[in-house]
Amino acid sequence: MFVEIRLHGRGGQGIVTAAEMVIEAVTLQDYYGQSIPIFGAERRGAPVTSSARVSDRPIRRHSQIYNPDIVAIFDPLFVYRQEVMAGLKEGGSIIVNHKQRPDIQKFKLFVVDATRIAMENGLVVAGWAVVNTAMLGAISKILGIVSKESLEKVVRKRWGGDLGERNIRATLQAFEEVS
């Protein structure tokens, strides 16, 4: 098994953190992982990309990901941007944060309303829904190798108290709701 994932969104949505947490979760399941952040000037709202590799064997490749198996789209406005789908392998999967099912052909499409889930759980900073943990749940469900217990451990390691509980609820809710 060797899966490459590319995450697209905006600064402030937790793209880099989500990629790191996916890798933390897969390593708890005895897989190997690698997180690769890609960003220029750090500012809220700027386009951000991050990538992750997951394998059942040690990963020797350390380049950027150009032909992902999975693309996760954190910002619904990015759905039809050419660079977001660029290089996605034939038969690849798209996980999109969206209220409705976008009209996307040629790829396996998974949808979760991560924005709604984040807002319902009070995960809003400076007026922005922080969707990283909801998308973590959706990505993990699609990968099919991460348990809910591992997700809970990873989120609890990052945040404690009430904030941790709200993030765990968002993660597990998205895990169940992605379709």
C-alpha positions as a Markdown table, in Angstrom:
| # | Residue | x | y | z |
|---|---|---|---|---|
| 1 | Met | 0.0 | 0.0 | 0.0 |
| 2 | Phe | 1.3 | 3.4 | -1.0 |
| 3 | Val | -1.1 | 6.4 | -1.0 |
| 4 | Glu | -0.3 | 10.0 | -1.7 |
| 5 | Ile | -2.7 | 12.7 | -0.5 |
| 6 | Arg | -2.7 | 16.4 | -1.4 |
| 7 | Leu | -4.7 | 18.9 | 0.7 |
| 8 | His | -5.8 | 22.3 | -0.6 |
| 9 | Gly | -7.4 | 25.2 | 1.2 |
| 10 | Arg | -6.7 | 28.6 | 2.7 |
| 11 | Gly | -4.4 | 29.8 | 5.5 |
| 12 | Gly | -6.3 | 29.5 | 8.8 |
| 13 | Gln | -8.2 | 26.4 | 7.9 |
| 14 | Gly | -5.6 | 24.1 | 9.4 |
| 15 | Ile | -4.3 | 22.4 | 6.2 |
| 16 | Val | -0.8 | 21.8 | 7.5 |
| 17 | Thr | -2.0 | 20.6 | 10.9 |
| 18 | Ala | -4.5 | 18.2 | 9.3 |
| 19 | Ala | -1.8 | 16.6 | 7.2 |
| 20 | Glu | 0.4 | 16.2 | 10.3 |
| 21 | Met | -2.5 | 14.6 | 12.2 |
| 22 | Val | -3.3 | 12.2 | 9.4 |
| 23 | Ile | 0.3 | 11.0 | 9.6 |
| 24 | Glu | 0.2 | 10.7 | 13.4 |
| 25 | Ala | -3.0 | 8.7 | 13.1 |
| 26 | Val | -1.7 | 6.2 | 10.5 |
| 27 | Thr | 1.5 | 5.7 | 12.5 |
| 28 | Leu | -0.7 | 4.6 | 15.5 |
| 29 | Gln | -2.0 | 1.9 | 13.2 |
| 30 | Asp | 1.5 | 0.7 | 12.4 |
| 31 | Tyr | 1.8 | 2.3 | 9.0 |
| 32 | Tyr | 4.5 | 4.7 | 7.8 |
| 33 | Gly | 3.8 | 8.3 | 7.0 |
| 34 | Gln | 5.2 | 11.5 | 5.8 |
| 35 | Ser | 3.8 | 15.0 | 6.0 |
| 36 | Ile | 5.0 | 17.7 | 3.5 |
| 37 | Pro | 3.8 | 21.3 | 4.1 |
| 38 | Ile | 3.9 | 23.7 | 1.1 |
| 39 | Phe | 3.2 | 27.4 | 1.6 |
| 40 | Gly | 4.6 | 30.8 | 0.8 |
| 41 | Ala | 3.8 | 33.9 | 2.8 |
| 42 | Glu | 1.8 | 32.8 | 5.8 |
| 43 | Arg | -1.4 | 34.8 | 6.0 |
| 44 | Arg | -5.0 | 34.0 | 6.7 |
| 45 | Gly | -6.9 | 33.4 | 3.5 |
| 46 | Ala | -3.9 | 32.7 | 1.2 |
| 47 | Pro | -4.0 | 29.5 | -0.7 |
| 48 | Val | -2.2 | 26.7 | 1.1 |
| 49 | Thr | -1.3 | 23.2 | 0.0 |
| 50 | Ser | 0.1 | 20.4 | 2.2 |
| 51 | Ser | 0.7 | 16.7 | 1.3 |
| 52 | Ala | 1.0 | 13.4 | 3.0 |
| 53 | Arg | 2.2 | 9.9 | 2.1 |
| 54 | Val | 1.0 | 6.7 | 3.7 |
| 55 | Ser | 2.6 | 3.3 | 3.2 |
| 56 | Asp | 2.9 | -0.1 | 4.8 |
| 57 | Arg | 6.6 | 0.1 | 4.2 |
| 58 | Pro | 9.2 | 2.7 | 5.0 |
| 59 | Ile | 9.0 | 5.7 | 2.7 |
| 60 | Arg | 12.1 | 6.6 | 0.8 |
| 61 | Arg | 10.7 | 9.2 | -1.5 |
| 62 | His | 11.0 | 12.8 | -0.2 |
| 63 | Ser | 9.8 | 14.9 | -3.1 |
| 64 | Gln | 6.6 | 16.9 | -3.5 |
| 65 | Ile | 3.5 | 15.1 | -4.5 |
| 66 | Tyr | 2.6 | 15.7 | -8.2 |
| 67 | Asn | 0.3 | 12.7 | -8.8 |
| 68 | Pro | -1.8 | 12.1 | -5.7 |
| 69 | Asp | -4.2 | 9.3 | -5.2 |
| 70 | Ile | -6.5 | 11.5 | -3.0 |
| 71 | Val | -7.1 | 15.3 | -3.1 |
| 72 | Ala | -8.8 | 16.8 | -0.1 |
| 73 | Ile | -10.4 | 20.2 | -0.7 |
| 74 | Phe | -10.9 | 22.2 | 2.5 |
| 75 | Asp | -12.4 | 25.4 | 0.8 |
| 76 | Pro | -15.5 | 24.8 | -1.3 |
| 77 | Leu | -14.5 | 27.6 | -3.6 |
| 78 | Phe | -11.5 | 25.6 | -4.7 |
| 79 | Val | -13.6 | 22.7 | -6.2 |
| 80 | Tyr | -13.2 | 23.9 | -9.8 |
| 81 | Arg | -9.7 | 25.3 | -9.7 |
| 82 | Gln | -7.5 | 23.6 | -12.2 |
| 83 | Glu | -4.4 | 23.3 | -10.0 |
| 84 | Val | -6.4 | 21.5 | -7.3 |
| 85 | Met | -7.2 | 18.6 | -9.6 |
| 86 | Ala | -3.9 | 18.7 | -11.5 |
| 87 | Gly | -2.1 | 15.4 | -11.5 |
| 88 | Leu | -4.8 | 13.4 | -9.7 |
| 89 | Lys | -4.4 | 9.8 | -10.7 |
| 90 | Glu | -7.1 | 8.3 | -12.9 |
| 91 | Gly | -9.7 | 6.7 | -10.7 |
| 92 | Gly | -8.4 | 8.8 | -7.8 |
| 93 | Ser | -10.5 | 10.2 | -4.9 |
| 94 | Ile | -11.6 | 13.7 | -4.1 |
| 95 | Ile | -12.8 | 14.6 | -0.6 |
| 96 | Val | -14.5 | 18.0 | -0.6 |
| 97 | Asn | -15.8 | 20.2 | 2.1 |
| 98 | His | -19.1 | 21.2 | 0.6 |
| 99 | Lys | -22.8 | 21.5 | 1.4 |
| 100 | Gln | -23.9 | 19.9 | -1.9 |
| 101 | Arg | -22.4 | 17.3 | -4.1 |
| 102 | Pro | -20.4 | 19.1 | -6.8 |
| 103 | Asp | -20.6 | 17.9 | -10.4 |
| 104 | Ile | -17.3 | 16.2 | -10.7 |
| 105 | Gln | -16.9 | 13.3 | -13.2 |
| 106 | Lys | -13.9 | 10.9 | -13.7 |
| 107 | Phe | -13.0 | 10.6 | -10.0 |
| 108 | Lys | -14.5 | 9.0 | -6.9 |
| 109 | Leu | -16.2 | 11.9 | -5.0 |
| 110 | Phe | -16.7 | 12.1 | -1.3 |
| 111 | Val | -18.5 | 15.0 | 0.4 |
| 112 | Val | -18.6 | 16.2 | 3.9 |
| 113 | Asp | -19.9 | 19.6 | 5.2 |
| 114 | Ala | -16.9 | 20.2 | 7.4 |
| 115 | Thr | -17.7 | 23.9 | 7.7 |
| 116 | Arg | -21.1 | 23.1 | 9.3 |
| 117 | Ile | -19.5 | 20.5 | 11.5 |
| 118 | Ala | -16.8 | 22.9 | 12.7 |
| 119 | Met | -19.4 | 25.7 | 13.4 |
| 120 | Glu | -21.7 | 23.3 | 15.2 |
| 121 | Asn | -18.8 | 22.4 | 17.5 |
| 122 | Gly | -17.7 | 26.0 | 18.1 |
| 123 | Leu | -14.5 | 25.7 | 16.1 |
| 124 | Val | -14.3 | 29.2 | 14.8 |
| 125 | Val | -11.4 | 31.6 | 15.0 |
| 126 | Ala | -11.7 | 35.2 | 13.9 |
| 127 | Gly | -14.9 | 34.4 | 12.1 |
| 128 | Trp | -13.4 | 31.5 | 10.1 |
| 129 | Ala | -14.6 | 27.9 | 10.6 |
| 130 | Val | -11.5 | 25.8 | 11.3 |
| 131 | Val | -12.2 | 22.6 | 9.4 |
| 132 | Asn | -9.0 | 20.7 | 9.9 |
| 133 | Thr | -10.3 | 18.1 | 12.4 |
| 134 | Ala | -13.5 | 17.6 | 10.5 |
| 135 | Met | -11.5 | 17.0 | 7.4 |
| 136 | Leu | -9.1 | 14.7 | 9.3 |
| 137 | Gly | -12.1 | 12.5 | 10.1 |
| 138 | Ala | -13.3 | 12.4 | 6.5 |
| 139 | Ile | -9.8 | 11.7 | 5.1 |
| 140 | Ser | -9.2 | 9.0 | 7.7 |
| 141 | Lys | -12.5 | 7.3 | 6.8 |
| 142 | Ile | -11.7 | 7.3 | 3.1 |
| 143 | Leu | -8.2 | 5.9 | 3.8 |
| 144 | Gly | -9.9 | 3.0 | 5.6 |
| 145 | Ile | -6.9 | 2.2 | 7.9 |
| 146 | Val | -7.4 | 4.6 | 10.8 |
| 147 | Ser | -9.6 | 3.7 | 13.8 |
| 148 | Lys | -11.7 | 6.2 | 15.7 |
| 149 | Glu | -9.6 | 5.5 | 18.8 |
| 150 | Ser | -6.4 | 6.6 | 17.0 |
| 151 | Leu | -8.1 | 9.7 | 15.8 |
| 152 | Glu | -9.2 | 10.5 | 19.3 |
| 153 | Lys | -5.7 | 10.0 | 20.6 |
| 154 | Val | -4.2 | 12.3 | 18.0 |
| 155 | Val | -6.7 | 15.1 | 18.6 |
| 156 | Arg | -6.4 | 14.8 | 22.4 |
| 157 | Lys | -2.6 | 15.0 | 22.1 |
| 158 | Arg | -2.9 | 18.4 | 20.3 |
| 159 | Trp | -5.7 | 20.0 | 22.4 |
| 160 | Gly | -6.9 | 19.4 | 25.9 |
| 161 | Gly | -10.0 | 20.3 | 27.8 |
| 162 | Asp | -13.1 | 21.6 | 26.2 |
| 163 | Leu | -11.3 | 22.6 | 22.9 |
| 164 | Gly | -10.0 | 19.0 | 22.6 |
| 165 | Glu | -13.5 | 17.6 | 23.2 |
| 166 | Arg | -15.0 | 19.9 | 20.5 |
| 167 | Asn | -12.3 | 18.8 | 18.0 |
| 168 | Ile | -12.8 | 15.2 | 18.8 |
| 169 | Arg | -16.6 | 15.5 | 18.2 |
| 170 | Ala | -15.9 | 17.3 | 14.9 |
| 171 | Thr | -13.5 | 14.6 | 13.8 |
| 172 | Leu | -15.8 | 11.7 | 14.7 |
| 173 | Gln | -18.8 | 13.4 | 13.2 |
| 174 | Ala | -17.1 | 13.9 | 9.9 |
| 175 | Phe | -15.8 | 10.3 | 10.0 |
| 176 | Glu | -19.5 | 9.2 | 10.2 |
| 177 | Glu | -21.0 | 11.8 | 7.8 |
| 178 | Val | -18.6 | 11.6 | 4.8 |
| 179 | Ser | -20.4 | 10.1 | 1.9 |
